[in-house]
Amino acid sequence: MKQGTLYLVSTPIGNLEDITLRALRVLKEVDLIACEDTRRTRILLGHYGIRTPLTSLYDEIERKKGEVLVEKLLEGRSLAYVSDAGTPLISDPGYHLVRLALEAGVAVVPIPGPSAVITALSVSALPSENFASGRSLKVKVWRSSETSMVSASRSRNRGHTLGLVTAS
């Protein structure tokens, strides 16, 4: 029997229209979608008329449920994993599922999508030829009604790192 594939599907960060055609196709074609919060993912799927079954996969249950999902993949089923917004595993759960899948020899395919950091960089008017991201940076924040632009300076290369913080 042929093994299934685990797709890591990037989802819109804010605007539901910021999703790729490939992501929509994968979400329609897979046998099951695992997600952080089924309520949030149903909003996205409903917007595009996608009726693929959902199962929740969040931090507290990821290890145990990951094993069950990998069994489904080994049985030949295809699975998409999405986070609430953005790319799975980037500040989101999914690490254990991907690790289990790879250890079992299952193909893991990333489906790219929006990036808040790159989007913010594109409108920042900062030079981007030496763009780098990192943690533990000195941060300065500009606030607006919906989002905050964050510019962090890196003393090492005297470049800038830019992020986007959404209002909560």
BAFI-3210 file (N, C-alpha, C; in Angstrom, 3 decimals, decimal comma, padded with zeros to 6 digits):
// residues 168
n [1|2|3|4|5|6|7|8|9|10|11|12|13|14|15|16|17|18|19|20|21|22|23|24|25|26|27|28|29|30|31|32|33|34|35|36|37|38|39|40|41|42|43|44|45|46|47|48|49|50|51|52|53|54|55|56|57|58|59|60|61|62|63|64|65|66|67|68|69|70|71|72|73|74|75|76|77|78|79|80|81|82|83|84|85|86|87|88|89|90|91|92|93|94|95|96|97|98|99|100|101|102|103|104|105|106|107|108|109|110|111|112|113|114|115|116|117|118|119|120|121|122|123|124|125|126|127|128|129|130|131|132|133|134|135|136|137|138|139|140|141|142|143|144|145|146|147|148|149|150|151|152|153|154|155|156|157|158|159|160|161|162|163|164|165|166|167|168]
n.u [000,842|000,481|002,011|000,585|000,691|001,965|000,966|002,082|000,343|000,260|-001,670|-003,944|-002,935|-004,450|-006,306|-008,665|-008,381|-005,722|-004,412|-002,939|-003,616|-002,728|-002,674|-005,434|-006,279|-004,941|-006,104|-008,702|-008,326|-007,079|-007,479|-007,978|-007,894|-005,760|-005,743|-005,042|-007,239|-010,419|-012,660|-011,726|-010,453|-012,616|-013,894|-012,217|-012,278|-015,048|-015,423|-014,339|-015,823|-014,942|-015,109|-013,674|-012,998|-012,213|-009,775|-008,698|-005,504|-003,473|-001,104|-001,251|-002,150|-000,649|001,554|000,451|-001,807|-000,516|000,760|-001,430|-002,290|-000,078|-000,237|-002,515|-001,468|000,432|-001,265|-002,023|-003,554|-004,010|-002,944|-003,464|-001,857|-002,663|-002,093|-003,546|-003,128|-000,953|002,227|002,489|004,157|005,774|006,118|003,992|002,195|003,109|005,562|006,124|004,406|005,422|008,013|007,486|006,257|008,340|010,222|008,865|009,113|007,392|006,356|006,788|005,411|005,849|003,550|003,760|003,001|001,592|003,750|004,160|006,376|007,977|006,136|005,822|008,449|008,565|007,165|008,501|010,539|013,124|016,514|016,876|018,766|020,464|018,832|017,828|016,565|015,822|016,109|015,884|016,388|016,948|014,160|011,964|008,818|006,140|002,918|-000,329|-003,846|-004,576|-002,284|001,137|004,216|007,372|010,641|013,785|017,037|020,156|023,175|025,335|025,463|024,635|022,294|018,749|015,983|012,742|009,452|006,009|003,431|000,376|-002,664|-004,265]
n.v [-001,194|002,216|004,956|007,829|011,435|014,126|017,351|020,585|023,286|026,630|029,307|032,157|035,197|037,331|038,472|036,632|036,204|036,018|033,549|030,766|029,377|026,784|025,949|025,963|023,956|021,688|021,566|020,880|018,380|016,557|013,840|014,429|017,202|018,459|020,664|023,588|024,862|023,974|025,580|028,053|027,251|026,231|028,564|029,595|027,391|027,271|029,710|029,164|027,029|024,456|021,146|019,243|016,825|017,696|017,597|018,230|019,451|020,376|021,919|020,508|017,914|016,983|015,101|012,541|012,367|012,806|010,393|008,773|010,085|009,747|007,009|006,914|008,174|006,264|004,298|005,181|007,431|010,937|013,982|017,257|019,778|022,628|025,820|028,282|030,739|031,703|030,071|026,658|025,387|027,607|029,444|027,967|024,897|021,527|020,460|017,911|016,200|016,423|015,467|012,798|011,858|012,085|010,354|007,984|007,689|009,047|011,249|014,727|017,709|021,085|023,768|026,817|030,174|033,275|035,696|037,490|038,929|039,333|040,725|043,043|044,012|044,679|047,081|048,785|050,539|050,077|049,065|045,967|044,128|042,867|041,468|039,785|037,506|037,092|036,429|037,990|040,736|044,303|046,276|048,562|050,047|051,074|052,207|051,582|051,692|049,048|047,401|046,924|048,160|046,777|047,532|046,245|046,598|045,300|044,938|043,496|043,305|045,736|045,988|045,832|044,323|043,397|043,158|042,190|042,981|041,878|043,437|042,660]
n.w [000,000|-000,765|000,904|002,543|002,256|004,161|004,298|004,939|005,322|004,605|005,885|005,556|007,174|008,019|006,125|004,430|001,723|001,227|000,383|-001,249|-004,517|-004,779|-002,085|-001,515|-003,290|-002,241|000,331|-000,390|-001,573|000,219|002,612|005,250|007,496|009,851|012,584|014,629|015,891|015,391|015,064|014,096|011,731|010,310|009,507|007,484|005,657|005,118|003,824|001,345|000,496|001,168|002,201|003,605|006,118|009,550|012,198|015,504|016,539|018,818|021,091|023,669|023,066|020,996|020,819|021,452|019,714|017,343|016,796|016,107|013,799|012,121|011,744|010,123|007,867|007,147|006,356|003,925|003,659|002,968|004,487|005,667|007,515|009,295|010,802|013,022|011,782|009,237|008,729|009,466|012,385|012,742|015,343|016,246|017,038|015,899|015,464|016,656|015,239|012,600|013,007|013,839|011,498|009,583|010,748|010,353|007,696|006,024|003,444|003,691|002,806|002,223|001,847|000,682|001,852|003,035|004,598|007,401|008,265|005,951|004,405|005,983|005,829|003,123|002,937|004,569|003,880|004,560|003,958|002,317|001,541|003,335|004,994|007,920|010,326|013,799|017,346|020,613|020,262|020,316|020,586|018,955|018,874|016,776|017,018|015,624|014,799|014,081|013,694|014,705|013,732|013,937|014,530|014,815|015,943|014,946|016,342|015,449|012,574|011,826|010,452|009,864|011,479|010,870|012,048|012,396|014,504|015,488|016,504|019,569]
ca.u [000,000|001,222|001,862|000,025|001,589|001,628|001,154|002,075|-000,306|000,212|-002,996|-003,907|-002,628|-005,543|-007,275|-008,921|-007,984|-004,263|-004,118|-002,570|-004,475|-002,211|-003,147|-006,855|-006,390|-004,523|-007,118|-009,857|-007,998|-006,615|-008,499|-008,223|-007,133|-005,487|-005,603|-004,978|-008,573|-011,364|-013,592|-011,069|-010,206|-013,923|-014,187|-011,461|-012,807|-016,393|-015,285|-014,015|-016,671|-014,178|-015,805|-012,773|-013,117|-011,210|-009,461|-007,872|-004,135|-002,887|000,055|-001,476|-002,451|000,085|002,362|-000,410|-002,609|000,418|000,960|-002,646|-002,292|000,969|-000,800|-003,390|-000,577|001,038|-002,338|-002,230|-004,375|-003,271|-003,293|-002,941|-001,814|-002,702|-002,175|-004,628|-002,776|000,451|002,868|002,580|005,427|006,414|005,426|002,777|002,480|003,290|006,908|006,092|003,761|006,372|009,110|006,968|006,032|009,643|010,812|008,146|009,381|006,288|006,718|006,251|005,488|005,402|002,776|004,060|001,927|001,941|004,717|003,978|007,670|008,357|005,167|006,192|009,708|008,341|006,630|009,225|011,538|014,442|017,271|016,582|019,791|021,078|017,744|017,990|015,633|016,416|015,460|016,655|016,810|016,456|012,954|011,254|007,497|005,251|001,563|-001,444|-005,079|-004,709|-001,036|002,329|005,435|008,457|011,974|014,766|018,351|021,133|024,476|026,310|025,642|024,070|021,118|017,487|015,063|011,419|008,376|004,667|002,714|-001,040|-003,379|-005,062]
ca.v [000,000|003,469|005,866|009,141|012,583|015,173|018,686|021,697|024,294|027,995|029,918|033,620|035,790|038,220|038,544|035,287|036,102|035,836|032,114|030,391|028,409|025,461|025,634|025,622|022,648|020,659|021,465|020,180|017,020|015,641|013,068|014,980|018,403|018,636|022,103|024,043|025,195|023,659|026,708|029,049|026,664|026,129|029,868|029,608|026,373|027,687|030,816|028,597|025,878|023,219|020,309|018,197|016,633|018,323|017,070|019,205|019,062|021,514|021,575|019,561|016,564|016,730|013,870|011,353|012,369|012,718|008,972|008,312|010,676|009,093|005,707|007,178|008,439|004,990|003,532|005,724|008,650|012,199|014,846|018,626|020,398|024,089|026,519|029,265|031,777|031,672|028,810|025,723|025,207|028,895|029,894|027,162|023,470|020,747|019,888|016,478|015,517|016,375|014,571|011,429|011,514|011,892|009,131|006,853|007,670|009,699|012,494|015,958|018,707|022,421|024,571|028,164|031,166|034,629|035,906|038,829|039,616|039,764|041,746|044,271|044,489|045,264|048,445|049,477|051,452|049,721|048,272|044,558|043,228|042,119|041,091|038,588|037,486|036,503|036,723|038,763|041,978|045,548|046,522|049,832|049,756|052,143|051,674|052,112|051,118|047,621|046,648|047,650|047,838|046,600|047,569|045,841|046,778|044,263|045,579|042,652|043,642|047,078|045,921|045,928|043,196|043,991|042,212|042,746|042,520|042,155|043,886|041,576]
ca.w [000,000|-000,865|002,042|002,283|002,336|005,114|003,739|005,890|004,487|005,152|005,791|005,652|008,472|008,389|005,037|003,914|000,316|001,153|000,373|-002,606|-005,209|-004,429|-000,734|-001,622|-003,943|-001,286|001,382|-000,964|-002,011|001,265|003,305|006,584|007,854|011,272|012,817|016,021|016,397|014,319|014,862|013,236|010,414|009,623|008,889|006,229|004,754|004,724|002,879|000,030|000,214|001,344|003,166|004,092|007,576|010,414|013,522|016,214|016,905|019,505|021,924|024,759|022,586|019,747|020,832|021,408|018,494|016,224|016,512|015,416|012,463|011,329|011,349|008,971|006,735|006,756|005,701|002,592|003,662|002,897|005,600|005,691|008,834|009,233|012,077|012,982|010,815|008,845|008,384|010,591|013,091|013,004|016,559|016,351|017,200|014,689|015,461|016,963|014,115|011,487|013,398|013,778|010,090|008,951|011,306|009,775|006,264|005,310|002,755|004,273|001,740|002,628|000,903|001,160|001,887|003,448|005,665|007,964|008,346|004,607|004,015|006,697|005,260|001,799|003,047|005,637|003,320|005,080|002,994|002,578|001,012|004,433|005,890|008,739|011,448|014,986|018,618|021,585|019,630|020,891|019,792|019,001|018,328|016,357|017,125|014,850|015,319|013,839|013,791|015,119|013,002|014,893|013,943|015,816|015,366|015,242|016,395|014,773|011,164|011,655|009,596|010,582|011,439|010,935|012,312|012,441|015,673|015,290|017,683|020,152]
c.u [000,880|000,943|001,225|001,102|001,061|001,970|001,093|001,604|-000,360|-001,160|-002,885|-003,647|-003,768|-006,640|-007,447|-008,521|-006,477|-003,892|-003,820|-003,579|-004,033|-002,691|-004,618|-007,049|-006,038|-005,580|-008,378|-009,571|-007,582|-007,792|-008,909|-007,355|-006,993|-005,218|-005,566|-006,375|-009,574|-012,328|-012,993|-010,862|-011,503|-014,296|-013,492|-012,059|-014,198|-016,361|-015,041|-014,821|-015,945|-014,812|-014,962|-012,931|-011,937|-010,977|-008,548|-006,515|-003,472|-001,843|-000,190|-001,703|-001,585|000,863|001,497|-001,195|-001,734|000,661|-000,226|-002,659|-001,219|000,502|-001,712|-002,554|000,045|000,018|-002,649|-003,107|-003,478|-003,822|-002,683|-002,912|-001,769|-002,673|-003,287|-004,371|-001,285|000,942|002,955|004,016|006,181|005,611|004,103|003,158|002,705|004,619|006,872|005,458|004,737|007,512|008,676|006,786|007,357|010,322|010,152|008,353|008,282|006,799|006,020|006,497|004,994|004,634|002,919|002,866|002,442|002,975|004,567|005,280|008,075|007,415|005,504|007,480|009,478|007,822|007,381|010,167|012,915|015,196|017,109|017,672|020,477|020,037|018,065|016,940|016,310|015,632|016,385|017,223|016,257|015,314|012,394|009,927|006,772|003,846|000,609|-002,688|-005,157|-003,423|000,073|003,484|006,545|009,776|012,962|016,147|019,301|022,504|025,512|026,536|025,094|022,938|019,881|016,744|013,697|010,397|007,060|003,955|001,253|-001,669|-004,199|-006,243]
c.v [001,248|004,344|007,167|010,213|013,544|016,506|019,708|022,918|025,636|028,595|031,435|034,106|036,708|038,204|037,154|035,111|035,922|034,365|031,721|029,407|026,982|025,034|025,233|024,243|021,522|020,472|020,749|018,703|016,056|014,930|013,701|016,218|018,431|020,120|022,415|024,194|024,987|024,810|027,740|028,507|026,519|027,439|029,944|028,623|026,747|028,790|030,303|027,340|024,542|022,417|019,134|018,053|017,229|017,497|018,071|018,606|020,289|021,002|020,432|018,125|016,132|015,418|012,632|011,279|012,286|011,276|008,397|008,831|010,053|007,702|005,870|007,431|007,138|004,073|004,062|006,961|009,877|013,145|016,222|019,077|021,904|024,641|027,557|030,357|031,688|030,270|027,896|025,577|026,504|029,543|029,166|025,708|022,788|020,027|018,369|015,676|015,356|015,409|013,110|010,975|011,225|010,610|007,883|006,753|008,273|010,986|013,675|017,063|020,062|023,103|026,019|029,107|032,499|034,639|037,340|039,603|040,144|040,862|043,076|044,860|045,203|046,696|049,291|050,575|051,236|048,943|046,788|043,606|042,404|041,687|039,787|038,642|036,828|036,879|037,558|040,032|043,173|046,027|047,920|049,615|051,045|051,576|052,378|051,415|049,609|046,826|047,536|047,206|047,771|046,628|047,229|045,974|045,704|044,925|044,799|043,077|045,024|047,120|046,102|044,608|043,797|042,910|042,935|042,142|042,874|042,596|042,749|042,096]
c.w [000,000|000,365|001,605|002,392|003,382|004,475|004,869|005,119|005,212|004,885|005,939|007,076|008,926|007,350|004,423|002,449|000,140|001,282|-001,068|-003,199|-004,880|-003,041|-000,768|-002,246|-002,970|-000,202|000,891|-001,198|-000,906|001,925|004,631|006,777|009,369|011,493|014,302|016,611|015,266|014,045|013,917|011,823|009,631|008,934|007,526|005,230|004,245|003,684|001,459|-000,307|000,309|002,471|003,694|005,610|008,336|011,670|014,205|016,560|017,499|020,496|022,905|024,292|021,404|019,754|020,658|020,099|017,253|015,818|015,730|013,982|011,569|010,899|010,132|007,708|006,222|006,074|004,306|002,532|003,577|003,958|005,395|007,145|008,630|010,649|011,950|011,954|010,512|008,537|009,596|011,089|013,331|014,130|016,750|016,593|015,854|014,637|015,667|015,832|012,952|011,805|013,313|012,332|009,386|009,446|010,724|008,266|005,414|004,661|003,430|003,254|002,250|001,490|001,367|001,095|002,375|004,572|006,158|007,978|006,972|004,114|004,690|006,138|003,926|001,861|004,068|005,150|003,942|004,005|003,323|002,098|002,097|005,451|006,625|009,837|012,623|016,218|019,482|020,966|020,398|020,001|020,031|018,278|017,971|016,347|016,162|015,367|015,135|014,028|014,305|014,248|014,037|014,133|015,049|015,214|015,838|015,219|015,587|013,331|010,816|010,647|010,440|010,463|011,672|011,168|012,343|013,628|015,476|016,607|018,247|020,898]
res [m|k|q|g|t|l|y|l|v|s|t|p|i|g|n|l|e|d|i|t|l|r|a|l|r|v|l|k|e|v|d|l|i|a|c|e|d|t|r|r|t|r|i|l|l|g|h|y|g|i|r|t|p|l|t|s|l|y|d|e|i|e|r|k|k|g|e|v|l|v|e|k|l|l|e|g|r|s|l|a|y|v|s|d|a|g|t|p|l|i|s|d|p|g|y|h|l|v|r|l|a|l|e|a|g|v|a|v|v|p|i|p|g|p|s|a|v|i|t|a|l|s|v|s|a|l|p|s|e|n|f|a|s|g|r|s|l|k|v|k|v|w|r|s|s|e|t|s|m|v|s|a|s|r|s|r|n|r|g|h|t|l|g|l|v|t|a|s]
***
